[in-house]
Amino acid sequence: MYVQERMFGIETEYAVTGVAKDGASPDREPMVHRLIEKARDRIPSLPDLNRGLFFGNGSRFYVDCGHHPELATPECTNPWDVVRYVLAGEQMLYEIAAELERDDRNLSLKLFKCNVDYSGSGTTWGCHESYLHRADQLLLSRQIVPHLVTRIIYTGAGGFESLSPGLKFTLSPRVQSLAAVRSGNSTGNRGIFHTKDEPLSQAGFHRLHLICGESLCSETAMWLKVATTALVVAMTEAGVCLVDESIELRDPLCAMRQITARPQARVAVGLPRLRLSTALAIQRHYLACAETHLRDSFMPPWAEEACRQWRAILDRLEEGPEAVRGTLDWAMKFALYRDYAQRRGFLWERVQQWTSVHARLRNKLGLAKHSDSSVPLSVLLGPKSPVRAEVTSLAPYLRENGLEWEEFEEFLRLRQQLFEIDTRFGQLGPDSVFATLDQQGVLDHHFAGVDAIEVAINEPPVIGRARVRGEFIKKVWEQNDYYLCDWSGVFAPDDLRQLDLSDPFTSEEVWRQSDPQFADQWLTSARLNRLLGRVNTEPGAVATGS
């Protein structure tokens, strides 16, 4: 059995930093919980089971492990709504943070949709996707992995390998945090295909939860990421055979790393029996399957537009990075960073040469138990250098490429500057690098139909349980009635009734007595919320993203 309407959503983890104007560094944990408190005070909402909030527009806001804020869109039935609610949520978060700054004149608070941390911590922030389906999980895994591996040519956020020496540009910084093809872990040993299946719905539905994607700024890239993946899920659910020897990857993780290493779509990847293909060719295979079944009853009403946009972006990628430099995140960044380096006297080829030098030095310094940042250049090149032999052995390479050691410090400064620019690219609000480029009119990422952002801040989607939940939240918020929210229901602790939202496509407000096996959990959460009188401010988990 299948459903024609598809349902999906995005959960975005945001990095947060606060700087006190008197020079102090505020502790992140209470600062993040102040965001939740401020949201609770100014936005129609109800608490959830874990002291987060469900908003009246259907989305959920909470503090995830690592003390970072996370915002989940409502359940959406078309890709326009997904992008619309991501943008609406970010506007809400920016305004909440700005209000906290007005309340505390000593605080400067910034939120970022980063994907990796460049401090050396290894932290990565996730942008997770959820797709409702009724397919067999093993079959879905086989059918979708080649798509997830190769869609990076238009869904990659771009940036640098955060744990690598020098400046290694990558189409997808998140990929270096993936360690398996399939895995149920989201904070370590992450997989391309996440095997977790928490349906949050009535029996018969499953939820594909993807953690391999990234936070994006481009409306077009966000739209394509959800639309193309939802079509692959729909075809798998309907029994269409998508994967054959022409696209089944010999080593998906290796292929993913090969694709991300070069800013173009024609990188060769391995297939069985030593054959090769490209990310572009594999994506065209999936597109051809979708176009073949375009008129079938299981395809969503927006499938034709999805195929048209899918083909258009693949055709542009065929021309090379310059053809998409204003449209896709990774191409915007590659052009920006290459131009920035050149203005500071570094052609991109020279950046790669110094990256090779940096890698060799860091490797030797590591063996000598030094970090590359702990040894000044004067010592590194001097008679007491801890890696004097390696410095000497690099001399022919430097001469051959016209490099001088005096330039190395400039390269290291450029490296730090580009890391900072990459972080500020995804800063929420009008001061981000991305917003500045957009305001200057040099980008063409906007997607027709992604509009009414202000409406989405206050109103839930038209179809599905998010509307029922959101309308109820707005109705009771000012009445001070006490309820607890979950994706599958709203609970009234005082009389043990539950607004049943187990059907994701429900359109009516239907109440029933709560299931006894869940009543104790709901009551415990309700008592804790009442005792605290606000969202949880107790210490959380270790500081890591997912």
VOGU-3710 file (C-alpha; in Angstrom, 3 decimals, decimal comma):
1> myvqermfgi> 0,000/0,000/0,000  1,281/3,499/-0,805  0,152/7,078/-0,372  0,237/9,594/-3,185  0,817/12,545/-0,889  4,363/12,486/0,430  5,248/13,843/3,863  8,656/15,022/5,010  10,499/17,549/7,141  13,916/18,870/8,138
11> eteyavtgva> 15,578/19,182/11,544  18,426/21,701/11,701  21,026/21,945/14,444  22,408/25,460/14,937  25,735/26,516/16,368  25,463/29,327/18,896  28,035/31,692/20,326  27,745/34,489/22,825  30,262/37,204/23,578  29,866/39,578/26,491
21> kdgaspdrep> 30,791/43,138/25,640  32,826/43,322/28,837  35,050/40,546/27,459  33,592/37,604/29,374  32,497/34,411/27,604  29,011/33,375/28,721  28,410/29,685/29,366  26,617/28,233/26,353  24,182/25,952/28,178  22,171/28,583/30,128
31> mvhrliekar> 22,408/30,918/27,147  20,742/28,339/24,887  18,029/27,664/27,445  17,360/31,392/27,591  16,549/31,128/23,873  13,939/28,493/24,685  12,530/30,617/27,501  12,285/33,678/25,284  10,564/31,640/22,562  8,091/30,312/25,119
41> dripslpdln> 7,243/33,840/26,240  6,708/35,437/22,844  5,534/32,657/20,465  2,313/30,605/20,747  3,600/27,242/21,947  3,131/24,247/24,218  5,851/22,271/26,002  6,880/18,862/24,726  7,866/15,783/26,723  11,499/16,871/26,936
51> rglffgngsr> 10,930/20,513/27,930  11,249/21,769/24,385  8,405/23,539/22,572  5,948/22,931/19,778  5,047/26,192/18,048  1,710/27,274/16,661  3,095/26,996/13,111  3,612/23,262/13,661  7,383/23,276/14,157  9,349/22,083/17,187
61> fyvdcghhpe> 12,164/23,938/18,991  14,371/22,252/21,568  17,885/21,910/22,956  19,719/18,870/21,633  22,756/17,094/23,103  25,748/19,400/23,094  23,614/22,352/24,233  22,821/23,561/20,756  19,366/24,693/19,620  17,543/22,549/17,085
71> latpectnpw> 14,494/23,469/15,043  12,338/20,903/13,247  9,950/22,019/10,533  6,338/20,891/10,684  5,367/17,857/8,639  5,115/19,116/5,042  3,600/17,614/1,892  5,504/19,564/-0,749  9,105/20,805/-1,062  8,072/24,477/-1,231
81> dvvryvlage> 6,688/24,224/2,297  9,865/22,604/3,606  11,995/25,492/2,374  9,394/28,028/3,521  9,337/26,657/7,088  13,126/26,377/7,298  13,372/30,067/6,403  10,494/30,995/8,730  12,151/29,138/11,593  15,436/30,907/11,030
91> qmlyeiaael> 13,703/34,269/11,022  12,052/33,332/14,328  15,373/32,271/15,875  17,110/35,430/14,690  14,376/37,608/16,218  14,449/35,689/19,504  18,240/36,095/19,731  17,931/39,815/18,900  15,379/40,248/21,672  17,713/38,556/24,159
101> erddrnlslk> 20,416/41,024/23,134  18,036/43,919/23,746  17,236/42,497/27,187  20,918/42,110/28,021  22,935/44,992/26,596  26,144/43,220/27,596  25,443/40,203/25,342  26,191/39,654/21,670  24,470/36,437/20,579  24,915/34,826/17,162
111> lfkcnvdysg> 23,416/31,705/15,586  24,980/29,840/12,679  23,852/27,028/10,431  27,324/25,523/10,181  28,136/21,973/9,251  31,560/21,601/10,866  33,676/23,331/13,499  37,113/24,585/12,453  38,623/24,725/15,941  39,876/21,141/15,713
121> sgttwgches> 37,164/19,745/17,998  35,708/17,499/15,295  32,207/18,800/16,040  29,650/18,572/13,265  26,136/19,984/13,284  23,496/17,927/11,504  20,682/18,792/9,170  18,482/15,719/9,360  15,702/14,777/6,962  12,598/12,681/7,661
131> ylhradqlll> 10,478/10,983/4,988  7,246/9,126/5,727  6,943/5,840/3,838  5,647/2,260/3,829  8,591/0,570/2,091  10,747/-2,292/3,320  13,818/-0,810/5,031  16,380/-3,167/3,467  14,988/-2,536/0,011  14,894/1,210/0,602
141> srqivphlvt> 18,505/1,163/1,750  19,678/-0,531/-1,460  17,576/1,710/-3,667  18,475/5,053/-2,118  22,171/4,845/-1,158  23,512/5,630/-4,669  21,183/8,634/-4,742  22,374/9,901/-1,353  25,997/9,467/-2,396  25,659/11,335/-5,699
151> riiytgaggf> 23,059/14,032/-4,916  25,929/15,894/-3,225  26,709/17,511/-6,595  23,709/19,786/-5,957  23,031/19,378/-2,217  26,592/19,804/-0,880  27,057/22,782/1,436  30,674/23,318/0,433  33,484/24,291/2,768  36,719/22,767/3,988
161> eslspglkft> 37,760/19,485/5,550  37,903/20,732/9,115  40,380/18,153/10,428  42,744/18,235/7,465  45,877/20,406/7,246  45,938/23,337/4,904  42,857/24,193/2,872  41,113/21,213/1,328  37,903/22,399/-0,282  35,084/19,861/-0,223
171> lsprvqslaa> 31,628/19,758/-1,751  30,320/18,325/1,526  32,138/18,879/4,868  29,688/16,479/6,564  31,087/13,512/4,628  34,276/13,343/6,709  32,011/12,572/9,718  30,415/9,554/8,033  32,003/6,217/8,838  29,636/3,558/7,503
181> vrsgnstgnr> 27,218/2,841/4,686  24,467/1,858/7,151  24,323/2,679/10,841  21,826/3,411/13,596  24,190/5,802/15,385  23,852/9,575/14,981  26,753/10,835/17,132  29,469/8,372/16,127  29,996/5,776/13,389  27,398/7,697/11,374
191> gifhtkdepl> 26,026/6,046/8,265  24,997/7,252/4,822  21,754/5,360/5,452  20,473/5,794/9,000  18,723/2,610/10,114  16,781/4,260/12,936  13,053/3,810/12,295  11,034/5,777/14,839  7,788/6,262/12,910  6,096/8,756/15,301
201> sqagfhrlhl> 2,871/7,614/13,610  0,316/4,834/13,679  1,178/1,286/12,628  2,016/0,819/8,972  4,050/3,989/8,540  7,822/4,188/8,731  10,126/7,199/8,921  13,310/7,352/6,899  15,617/9,497/9,023  18,652/10,743/7,085
211> icgeslcset> 21,646/12,289/8,836  24,085/12,482/5,911  22,838/15,823/4,551  23,825/19,373/5,412  22,386/22,761/6,249  22,013/24,839/3,096  21,426/28,501/2,299  20,326/28,169/-1,333  16,558/27,843/-1,737  17,100/25,857/-4,944
221> amwlkvatta> 19,471/23,391/-3,260  17,119/22,907/-0,293  14,161/22,350/-2,627  16,004/19,842/-4,800  17,389/17,920/-1,823  13,917/17,161/-0,483  12,076/16,836/-3,797  14,431/14,380/-5,483  14,849/12,235/-2,379  11,088/12,104/-1,797
231> lvvamteagv> 10,590/10,863/-5,374  13,145/8,090/-4,823  11,264/7,075/-1,654  7,923/7,149/-3,507  9,196/4,972/-6,340  10,745/2,465/-3,924  7,513/2,263/-1,952  5,593/1,553/-5,175  7,916/-1,310/-6,112  9,904/0,367/-8,892
241> clvdesielr> 13,344/-1,201/-9,344  15,759/1,724/-9,372  19,173/0,157/-8,826  20,961/-2,120/-11,261  24,589/-2,726/-12,169  24,752/0,620/-13,953  24,580/2,560/-10,667  25,214/0,137/-7,781  28,372/1,437/-6,133  31,244/-0,880/-5,257
251> dplcamrqit> 32,156/1,188/-2,163  29,576/3,922/-1,426  31,607/5,622/1,316  34,725/5,755/-0,838  32,649/7,066/-3,768  31,169/9,790/-1,569  34,621/10,947/-0,546  35,852/10,915/-4,134  32,905/13,030/-5,290  33,318/15,621/-2,537
261> arpqarvavg> 37,049/16,025/-3,128  36,705/17,875/-6,444  34,375/20,774/-7,313  32,793/19,253/-10,405  30,239/16,555/-11,242  32,304/14,256/-13,462  34,425/12,475/-10,847  34,645/8,763/-11,654  33,303/6,356/-9,024  33,641/2,590/-8,889
271> lprlrlstal> 30,932/0,119/-9,888  31,035/-3,714/-9,687  33,464/-5,581/-11,968  35,868/-2,634/-12,122  33,517/-0,460/-14,157  33,244/3,293/-13,616  30,498/5,875/-13,659  30,023/9,484/-12,501  27,776/11,216/-9,996  26,136/13,045/-12,891
281> aiqrhylaca> 25,388/9,806/-14,764  23,931/8,139/-11,662  21,703/11,131/-10,977  20,506/11,050/-14,595  19,609/7,382/-14,112  17,360/8,235/-11,142  15,855/11,145/-13,060  15,065/8,892/-16,041  13,266/6,469/-13,711  11,209/9,303/-12,256
291> ethlrdsfmp> 10,319/10,635/-15,713  9,265/7,149/-16,829  6,806/6,898/-13,930  5,772/10,545/-13,923  2,124/9,816/-14,742  1,777/6,862/-12,371  -0,771/7,207/-9,603  1,773/6,915/-6,783  3,723/10,004/-7,819  2,962/13,226/-5,882
301> pwaeeacrqw> 1,231/16,118/-7,665  4,454/18,138/-7,799  6,531/15,360/-9,428  6,528/16,917/-12,899  7,998/20,178/-11,598  10,543/18,219/-9,561  11,731/16,347/-12,654  11,912/19,554/-14,660  14,051/21,254/-11,992  16,132/18,113/-11,480
311> raildrleeg> 16,989/17,926/-15,192  17,737/21,654/-15,344  20,296/21,533/-12,523  22,002/18,426/-13,953  22,276/20,125/-17,349  23,892/23,145/-15,712  26,270/20,968/-13,708  27,337/19,371/-16,989  28,810/22,772/-17,918  30,962/22,980/-14,786
321> peavrgtldw> 31,070/24,943/-11,501  30,803/28,357/-13,141  27,323/27,515/-14,438  25,973/27,103/-10,877  28,188/29,531/-8,920  25,206/31,696/-7,974  22,761/28,842/-7,370  24,302/26,022/-5,319  25,965/26,467/-1,936  29,193/24,641/-2,724
331> amkfalyrdy> 29,674/26,503/-6,005  28,992/29,881/-4,376  31,641/29,136/-1,764  34,211/27,738/-4,181  33,998/30,870/-6,338  34,050/33,166/-3,287  37,024/31,478/-1,607  39,040/31,154/-4,800  38,526/34,856/-5,562  39,329/35,858/-1,971
341> aqrrgflwer> 42,580/33,875/-2,032  43,588/35,386/-5,361  43,070/38,919/-4,050  45,569/38,043/-1,326  48,116/36,777/-3,802  47,279/33,067/-3,766  46,114/31,328/-6,923  44,132/28,221/-5,979  46,878/25,967/-7,334  49,304/27,670/-4,938
351> vqqwtsvhar> 46,883/27,094/-2,064  46,986/23,373/-2,849  50,799/23,407/-2,981  51,026/24,984/0,469  48,396/22,525/1,696  50,746/19,695/0,694  53,598/21,361/2,582  51,382/21,886/5,626  50,310/18,232/5,588  53,883/16,967/5,564
361> lrnklglakh> 54,919/19,328/8,364  51,919/18,511/10,537  52,497/14,807/10,114  56,112/15,134/11,257  55,194/17,523/14,082  52,610/15,002/15,245  55,264/12,316/15,375  57,414/14,783/17,326  54,475/15,384/19,683  53,927/19,018/18,665
371> sdssvplsvl> 50,877/20,653/17,147  51,521/22,776/14,075  50,147/25,836/15,899  52,457/25,457/18,888  55,705/25,976/16,950  56,450/29,490/15,601  57,733/29,647/12,034  61,050/31,102/13,271  61,587/27,969/15,385  60,244/25,671/12,692
381> lgpkspvrae> 62,882/26,901/10,244  65,644/27,419/12,785  68,533/25,153/13,846  66,498/23,748/16,782  63,455/22,881/14,681  61,691/19,701/15,908  61,284/18,691/12,236  64,486/20,070/10,756  65,013/17,045/8,503  61,544/17,448/6,974
391> vtslapylre> 62,055/21,203/6,428  65,305/20,402/4,605  63,694/17,664/2,507  60,973/20,102/1,408  63,491/22,499/-0,157  63,422/20,891/-3,654  59,603/20,940/-3,683  59,570/24,628/-2,747  62,157/25,514/-5,438  60,309/23,512/-8,087
401> ngleweefee> 57,048/25,360/-7,380  58,512/28,798/-6,726  57,519/28,800/-3,035  59,258/30,752/-0,291  58,985/30,008/3,429  58,141/33,645/4,107  54,855/33,019/2,305  53,871/30,191/4,638  52,716/32,505/7,435  50,554/34,389/4,928
411> flrlrqqlfe> 49,066/31,069/3,868  48,243/30,165/7,471  46,550/33,554/7,921  44,559/32,988/4,729  43,524/29,580/6,058  42,160/31,081/9,265  40,386/33,869/7,385  38,637/31,428/5,060  37,560/29,265/7,989  36,001/32,345/9,569
421> idtrfgqlgp> 34,280/33,322/6,317  32,887/29,812/5,939  31,435/29,973/9,448  29,954/33,436/8,859  28,499/32,333/5,533  25,651/30,597/7,356  25,124/33,137/10,153  21,438/33,826/10,733  20,325/37,341/9,923  21,194/40,088/7,441
431> dsvfatldqq> 24,880/40,327/8,426  25,897/36,896/7,129  28,223/36,498/4,149  25,448/34,707/2,269  22,885/37,430/2,991  25,364/40,114/1,897  25,973/38,362/-1,430  22,229/37,926/-1,874  21,575/41,606/-1,181  24,240/42,538/-3,730
441> gvldhhfagv> 22,335/40,624/-6,409  25,158/38,256/-7,339  23,185/35,089/-6,514  20,332/33,398/-8,347  19,324/30,764/-5,810  15,736/31,877/-5,112  13,086/29,307/-6,026  9,754/30,370/-7,531  6,903/29,686/-5,122  9,003/29,840/-1,950
451> daievainep> 7,221/32,855/-0,495  4,890/33,921/2,315  7,633/33,435/4,907  5,877/35,799/7,327  2,714/33,704/7,027  4,685/30,528/7,787  6,001/32,099/10,997  2,466/32,060/12,389  0,512/29,484/10,372  1,006/25,710/10,060
461> pvigrarvrg> 0,889/23,895/6,695  -2,520/23,402/5,117  -2,440/19,580/4,986  -1,854/17,063/7,774  -1,574/16,815/11,522  0,731/19,827/11,805  -2,289/22,006/11,030  -4,446/20,309/13,696  -1,676/20,560/16,282  -0,736/24,133/15,366
471> efikkvweqn> -4,312/25,432/15,418  -4,908/23,807/18,814  -1,709/25,331/20,231  -2,736/28,814/19,113  -6,213/28,294/20,567  -5,102/27,300/24,075  -1,830/29,255/24,458  -3,416/32,396/25,870  -5,940/30,455/27,947  -3,136/29,083/30,137
481> dyylcdwsgv> -4,603/25,578/29,916  -1,955/22,966/30,574  -1,053/20,466/27,855  1,983/18,553/26,637  2,812/18,023/22,951  4,347/15,216/20,963  4,474/14,553/17,222  1,713/11,976/17,539  -0,545/13,729/20,043  -1,352/16,466/22,541
491> fapddlrqld> -1,875/15,288/26,113  -4,171/16,810/28,751  -2,674/15,626/32,079  -5,595/16,772/34,223  -8,114/14,349/32,693  -5,766/11,948/30,857  -7,214/12,760/27,443  -5,147/12,854/24,263  -5,595/14,671/20,974  -4,891/11,812/18,584
501> lsdpftseev> -2,383/12,777/15,890  -1,133/9,276/15,141  -2,448/9,568/11,574  0,011/11,954/9,852  -2,674/13,024/7,372  -5,433/13,662/9,886  -7,478/16,828/9,396  -9,774/16,698/12,432  -9,358/17,353/16,146  -10,236/13,987/17,719
511> wrqsdpqfad> -9,766/13,350/21,461  -9,627/9,993/23,221  -8,543/8,553/26,559  -4,782/8,149/26,778  -3,220/4,724/26,478  -2,402/3,622/30,084  1,109/2,511/29,122  1,964/6,102/28,091  -0,057/7,954/30,738  2,604/7,605/33,459
521> qwltsarlnr> 5,293/9,016/31,169  3,092/11,971/30,205  2,122/12,621/33,835  5,740/12,508/35,019  6,724/15,035/32,361  3,725/17,227/33,222  4,585/17,251/36,932  8,225/18,099/36,176  7,191/20,937/33,872  4,835/22,329/36,507
531> llgrvntepg> 7,472/21,991/39,207  10,028/23,874/37,113  7,433/26,333/35,871  9,495/26,604/32,688  11,642/24,563/30,326  14,473/22,447/31,674  17,658/24,251/32,693  19,487/21,275/34,176  22,889/20,179/32,803  22,598/18,237/29,551
541> avatgs> 24,703/15,842/27,548  28,280/16,138/26,412  29,120/18,893/23,957  28,867/17,294/20,560  26,715/17,708/17,512  24,994/14,950/15,613
//
